[in-house]
């Protein structure tokens, strides 16, 4: 991993809590050393489950005999066959749990077939529903957390941009990235909508964590209306700041969800503008046009100053807003203004 890039071990949970029975799928996973899955939800280990009477050698043996690839494919077919949002989200949830088992991580590339990626682009579409989108973002994260799959992902991206077709690579059509852009730019204002945007930002952070290949996708992929992911991220930040500023009261759960979204976005931006390998490329894109430069300066300025926020909030969210986010905003402003000063001189 490139030094200074957001670590995949620091990426937080997209999936939420599961029942104790479902947690068995997570035992002996690749993130066992940290005691949590890639998104931060902590799970009991085998010893704790055994003490609670949930885990047993018989159950462990039964799980070890499951054909995970076949079960994964069955759930995948379900998502393609049904349209009910709840059923589809549950099916993708099971696919995610399978991918987080120890067996699937060791041979995860078996699950990253071309058809799965083609279907993910449909699941990321806003017509699929927020809950399905959230699960689909998690699914894409788990698949791309396998270096072999990510290399095919990048190869397919480069060859498609060059007009070369190769069935051995992941078919990264514009629709899958546009679907991810839909998740980041969704206009809903509920807690689930905010969580979806945050989850999609975390997925971008994973892509960036692979270094220059991931950064190239972030800065070069053309989205509708001539935008790119960097512009979309800045637009999301401005929209969230405006929404919060215009509201007379902000419920505690919304305040916390928005705070976490802004925090994750600022962490990603700071990683991008501070890495010596590609910070100049990112800063150049952030200031490449009047619209981009205006958005960048607006975000850097507004998030680097302390403002009185309206509404209710829990102490953790308020403390994060007043300290960590303020600090992240000031660091981002310092990098941007230093680059602008160097460019002018």
C-alpha positions as CSV (number, residue, x, y, z in Angstrom):
1,X,0.0,0.0,0.0
2,X,1.3,3.5,-0.8
3,X,2.5,5.4,2.2
4,X,0.0,8.0,3.4
5,X,-3.0,6.6,1.6
6,X,-6.2,5.9,3.6
7,X,-5.8,2.4,5.1
8,X,-8.5,-0.2,4.3
9,X,-8.2,-1.3,7.9
10,X,-9.5,2.2,9.0
11,X,-12.6,2.1,6.8
12,X,-15.8,1.8,8.8
13,X,-18.9,-0.4,8.8
14,X,-21.4,-0.2,5.9
15,X,-23.5,-3.1,7.0
16,X,-24.7,-2.5,10.6
17,X,-25.6,-5.1,13.2
18,X,-26.6,-8.7,12.6
19,X,-28.1,-11.4,14.8
20,X,-25.8,-13.7,16.8
21,X,-26.5,-16.5,14.3
22,X,-25.5,-14.3,11.3
23,X,-22.3,-13.3,13.1
24,X,-21.0,-16.8,12.7
25,X,-20.2,-16.0,9.1
26,X,-17.6,-13.5,10.3
27,X,-15.4,-15.8,12.4
28,X,-11.8,-16.2,11.3
29,X,-12.2,-13.4,8.7
30,X,-9.2,-11.5,7.3
31,X,-9.7,-8.6,9.7
32,X,-9.6,-10.9,12.8
33,X,-6.4,-9.4,14.1
34,X,-8.1,-6.0,14.6
35,X,-11.2,-7.5,16.1
36,X,-13.6,-5.9,13.6
37,X,-14.7,-6.1,10.0
38,X,-13.4,-3.6,7.4
39,X,-16.2,-1.2,8.3
40,X,-15.7,-1.2,12.1
41,X,-18.6,-3.2,13.6
42,X,-17.2,-5.5,16.3
43,X,-18.2,-9.1,16.5
44,X,-17.8,-11.8,19.1
45,X,-15.1,-14.4,18.6
46,X,-15.7,-18.1,18.7
47,X,-14.9,-18.4,22.4
48,X,-17.4,-15.8,23.4
49,X,-20.1,-17.4,21.2
50,X,-19.3,-20.8,22.7
51,X,-19.8,-19.4,26.2
52,X,-23.2,-18.0,25.1
53,X,-24.2,-21.4,23.8
54,X,-24.4,-20.1,20.2
55,X,-21.2,-21.7,18.8
56,X,-20.4,-25.3,18.9
57,X,-18.0,-27.7,17.1
58,X,-20.9,-29.3,15.3
59,X,-22.1,-25.9,14.0
60,X,-18.5,-25.1,12.9
61,X,-18.3,-28.4,11.0
62,X,-21.6,-27.8,9.4
63,X,-20.6,-24.3,8.2
64,X,-17.3,-25.7,6.9
65,X,-19.2,-28.0,4.5
66,X,-21.3,-25.3,2.9
67,X,-20.6,-24.7,-0.7
68,X,-20.2,-20.9,-0.4
69,X,-19.7,-20.3,-4.1
70,X,-23.0,-22.0,-4.9
71,X,-24.8,-20.2,-2.1
72,X,-23.4,-16.9,-3.3
73,X,-24.5,-17.6,-6.9
74,X,-28.0,-18.5,-5.6
75,X,-28.3,-15.2,-3.8
76,X,-27.0,-13.4,-6.8
77,X,-29.7,-15.0,-9.0
78,X,-32.3,-13.9,-6.5
79,X,-31.2,-10.3,-6.8
80,X,-31.6,-10.5,-10.6
81,X,-34.9,-12.3,-10.5
82,X,-36.9,-10.4,-7.9
83,X,-37.8,-6.7,-7.6
84,X,-38.9,-6.4,-4.0
85,X,-36.4,-4.1,-2.2
86,X,-36.5,-5.9,1.1
87,X,-35.9,-9.4,-0.5
88,X,-33.1,-8.0,-2.7
89,X,-31.4,-6.3,0.2
90,X,-31.5,-9.5,2.3
91,X,-30.1,-11.5,-0.6
92,X,-27.2,-9.1,-1.0
93,X,-26.7,-9.1,2.7
94,X,-26.1,-12.9,2.6
95,X,-23.7,-12.4,-0.3
96,X,-21.8,-9.9,1.8
97,X,-21.6,-12.3,4.8
98,X,-20.3,-15.0,2.6
99,X,-17.6,-12.7,1.2
100,X,-16.5,-11.9,4.8
101,X,-16.0,-15.5,5.8
102,X,-12.4,-16.8,6.0
103,X,-12.8,-19.2,3.1
104,X,-14.1,-16.6,0.7
105,X,-11.3,-14.1,1.5
106,X,-8.6,-16.7,0.6
107,X,-10.3,-17.3,-2.7
108,X,-12.4,-14.2,-3.2
109,X,-11.6,-13.8,-6.8
110,X,-13.9,-16.8,-7.5
111,X,-16.8,-14.6,-6.5
112,X,-15.9,-11.6,-8.6
113,X,-17.3,-12.9,-11.9
114,X,-18.2,-10.6,-14.8
115,X,-21.9,-11.1,-14.4
116,X,-21.8,-10.1,-10.7
117,X,-20.2,-6.8,-11.6
118,X,-22.7,-6.2,-14.4
119,X,-25.5,-6.8,-11.9
120,X,-24.0,-4.5,-9.3
121,X,-24.4,-1.6,-11.7
122,X,-28.1,-2.2,-11.6
123,X,-28.2,-2.5,-7.8
124,X,-26.4,0.8,-7.4
125,X,-29.0,2.6,-9.4
126,X,-31.3,4.9,-7.4
127,X,-34.4,3.0,-8.7
128,X,-33.3,0.0,-6.7
129,X,-34.0,1.8,-3.4
130,X,-31.7,3.1,-0.7
131,X,-31.4,-0.2,1.3
132,X,-30.4,-2.1,-1.8
133,X,-27.9,0.6,-2.8
134,X,-26.3,0.4,0.6
135,X,-25.9,-3.4,0.4
136,X,-24.6,-3.1,-3.1
137,X,-22.0,-0.6,-2.1
138,X,-20.9,-3.0,0.6
139,X,-20.8,-5.8,-1.9
140,X,-18.6,-3.8,-4.2
141,X,-16.3,-2.8,-1.4
142,X,-15.8,-6.5,-0.4
143,X,-15.1,-7.6,-3.9
144,X,-12.6,-4.7,-4.6
145,X,-10.9,-5.5,-1.3
146,X,-9.3,-8.4,-3.1
147,X,-6.1,-7.2,-4.9
148,X,-6.6,-9.7,-7.8
149,X,-10.1,-8.5,-8.4
150,X,-9.0,-4.8,-8.2
151,X,-6.3,-5.4,-10.8
152,X,-8.9,-6.8,-13.2
153,X,-11.1,-3.9,-12.3
154,X,-8.5,-1.4,-13.3
155,X,-7.4,-3.3,-16.4
156,X,-11.0,-3.4,-17.6
157,X,-11.3,0.3,-16.9
158,X,-8.2,1.2,-18.9
159,X,-9.1,-1.1,-21.8
160,X,-12.6,0.2,-22.0
161,X,-11.4,3.8,-22.1
162,X,-9.0,2.7,-24.9
163,X,-11.8,1.0,-26.8
164,X,-10.4,-2.5,-26.2
165,X,-12.7,-5.4,-25.2
166,X,-11.4,-8.3,-23.1
167,X,-13.8,-10.7,-21.5
168,X,-11.1,-11.9,-19.0
169,X,-11.3,-8.5,-17.2
170,X,-14.1,-7.1,-15.2
171,X,-16.5,-5.3,-17.5
172,X,-16.3,-1.9,-16.0
173,X,-19.0,-0.1,-18.0
174,X,-19.7,3.6,-17.3
175,X,-22.9,2.5,-15.6
176,X,-21.2,1.0,-12.6
177,X,-19.3,4.2,-11.8
178,X,-22.4,6.3,-12.7
179,X,-24.3,4.1,-10.2
180,X,-21.7,4.9,-7.5
181,X,-22.0,8.5,-8.4
182,X,-25.8,8.2,-7.9
183,X,-25.1,6.9,-4.4
184,X,-22.8,9.8,-3.6
185,X,-25.1,12.5,-5.1
186,X,-28.4,11.2,-3.9
187,X,-30.7,14.1,-2.9
188,X,-32.5,12.4,0.0
189,X,-32.2,13.9,3.5
190,X,-33.0,11.0,5.7
191,X,-30.4,9.2,7.9
192,X,-30.3,6.3,5.5
193,X,-29.6,8.7,2.6
194,X,-26.7,10.3,4.5
195,X,-25.4,6.8,5.4
196,X,-25.5,5.8,1.8
197,X,-23.5,8.8,0.7
198,X,-21.0,8.1,3.5
199,X,-20.7,4.5,2.5
200,X,-20.0,5.4,-1.1
201,X,-17.3,7.9,0.0
202,X,-15.7,5.0,2.0
203,X,-15.8,2.9,-1.1
204,X,-13.9,5.6,-3.0
205,X,-11.4,5.7,-0.1
206,X,-10.8,2.0,-0.7
207,X,-10.2,2.6,-4.4
208,X,-7.8,5.4,-3.6
209,X,-6.0,3.2,-1.1
210,X,-4.6,1.2,-4.0
211,X,-2.5,4.2,-5.0
212,X,-2.2,5.8,-8.5
213,X,-4.5,3.3,-10.3
214,X,-7.4,4.2,-8.0
215,X,-6.6,7.9,-8.1
216,X,-6.7,7.9,-11.9
217,X,-10.3,6.5,-11.7
218,X,-11.3,9.2,-9.3
219,X,-9.9,12.1,-11.3
220,X,-10.4,11.0,-14.9
221,X,-13.8,9.2,-14.9
222,X,-16.3,11.6,-16.7
223,X,-19.7,11.7,-15.1
224,X,-22.9,13.3,-16.4
225,X,-22.7,17.1,-17.0
226,X,-18.9,16.9,-17.4
227,X,-18.4,16.4,-13.7
228,X,-15.9,14.0,-12.1
229,X,-15.9,12.3,-8.7
230,X,-13.9,15.2,-7.1
231,X,-16.4,17.8,-8.2
232,X,-19.2,15.5,-7.0
233,X,-17.6,15.2,-3.6
234,X,-17.2,18.9,-3.2
235,X,-20.9,19.5,-4.3
236,X,-22.0,17.0,-1.6
237,X,-20.1,18.9,1.1
238,X,-21.5,22.2,0.0
239,X,-25.0,20.8,-0.1
240,X,-24.7,19.3,3.4
241,X,-23.4,22.5,4.9
242,X,-26.2,24.5,3.2
243,X,-28.9,22.1,4.3
244,X,-27.7,22.2,7.9
245,X,-27.3,26.0,8.0
246,X,-30.8,26.5,6.6
247,X,-32.6,24.2,9.0
248,X,-34.1,25.7,12.2
249,X,-33.5,22.5,14.1
250,X,-31.5,19.4,13.3
251,X,-32.5,16.2,15.0
252,X,-29.6,14.4,16.8
253,X,-29.6,11.4,14.5
254,X,-29.4,13.6,11.4
255,X,-26.7,15.8,12.9
256,X,-24.6,12.7,13.7
257,X,-25.1,11.1,10.3
258,X,-24.2,14.4,8.5
259,X,-21.2,14.9,10.8
260,X,-19.9,11.4,10.0
261,X,-20.4,12.0,6.3
262,X,-18.5,15.3,6.4
263,X,-15.7,13.7,8.4
264,X,-15.2,10.8,6.0
265,X,-15.2,13.1,3.0
266,X,-12.6,15.4,4.6
267,X,-10.4,12.5,5.5
268,X,-10.5,11.3,1.9
269,X,-9.8,14.8,0.5
270,X,-6.9,15.3,2.9
271,X,-5.3,12.0,1.9
272,X,-5.6,13.0,-1.7
273,X,-4.0,16.4,-1.4
274,X,-1.2,15.3,1.0
275,X,0.1,12.2,-0.7
276,X,3.4,13.1,-2.4
277,X,2.8,10.6,-5.2
278,X,-0.2,12.3,-6.7
279,X,-1.2,15.4,-4.6
280,X,-0.2,17.7,-7.4
281,X,-2.5,15.9,-9.8
282,X,-5.4,16.1,-7.4
283,X,-4.8,19.7,-6.6
284,X,-4.5,20.5,-10.3
285,X,-7.9,18.9,-10.9
286,X,-9.4,20.7,-7.9
287,X,-8.4,24.1,-9.3
288,X,-8.5,23.3,-13.0
289,X,-11.6,25.4,-13.8
290,X,-13.4,28.4,-12.3
291,X,-16.3,26.1,-11.0
292,X,-13.9,23.6,-9.5
293,X,-11.7,26.2,-7.9
294,X,-14.7,28.1,-6.5
295,X,-16.1,24.9,-5.0
296,X,-12.8,23.9,-3.5
297,X,-12.2,27.3,-1.9
298,X,-15.7,27.4,-0.6
299,X,-15.4,24.0,1.1
300,X,-12.0,24.8,2.4
301,X,-13.1,28.1,3.9
302,X,-16.4,27.1,5.4
303,X,-15.2,23.9,7.0
304,X,-12.1,25.5,8.5
305,X,-13.9,28.0,10.6
306,X,-16.0,27.4,13.7
307,X,-19.7,28.1,13.3
308,X,-22.6,27.9,15.6
309,X,-24.7,24.9,14.6
310,X,-28.4,24.8,15.1
311,X,-30.4,21.9,16.5
312,X,-29.9,19.0,18.8
313,X,-26.8,16.9,18.8
314,X,-25.2,14.3,21.1
315,X,-21.9,15.2,22.8
316,X,-19.8,12.9,20.6
317,X,-21.1,14.4,17.4
318,X,-20.7,18.0,18.7
319,X,-17.1,17.3,19.9
320,X,-16.3,15.8,16.5
321,X,-17.7,18.8,14.8
322,X,-15.9,21.3,16.9
323,X,-12.5,19.6,17.0
324,X,-11.8,16.8,14.5
325,X,-13.8,18.2,11.5
326,X,-12.5,21.7,12.2
327,X,-8.9,20.4,12.2
328,X,-9.5,18.4,9.0
329,X,-11.0,21.5,7.4
330,X,-8.1,23.7,8.3
331,X,-5.6,21.1,7.0
332,X,-7.4,20.9,3.7
333,X,-7.5,24.7,3.4
334,X,-3.8,25.0,4.1
335,X,-2.9,22.5,1.3
336,X,-5.3,24.2,-1.2
337,X,-4.2,27.7,-0.4
338,X,-0.5,26.8,-0.5
339,X,-1.0,25.2,-3.9
340,X,-2.9,28.3,-5.2
341,X,-0.2,30.6,-3.9
342,X,2.5,28.5,-5.6
343,X,0.5,28.5,-8.8
344,X,0.0,32.3,-8.8
345,X,3.6,33.0,-8.0
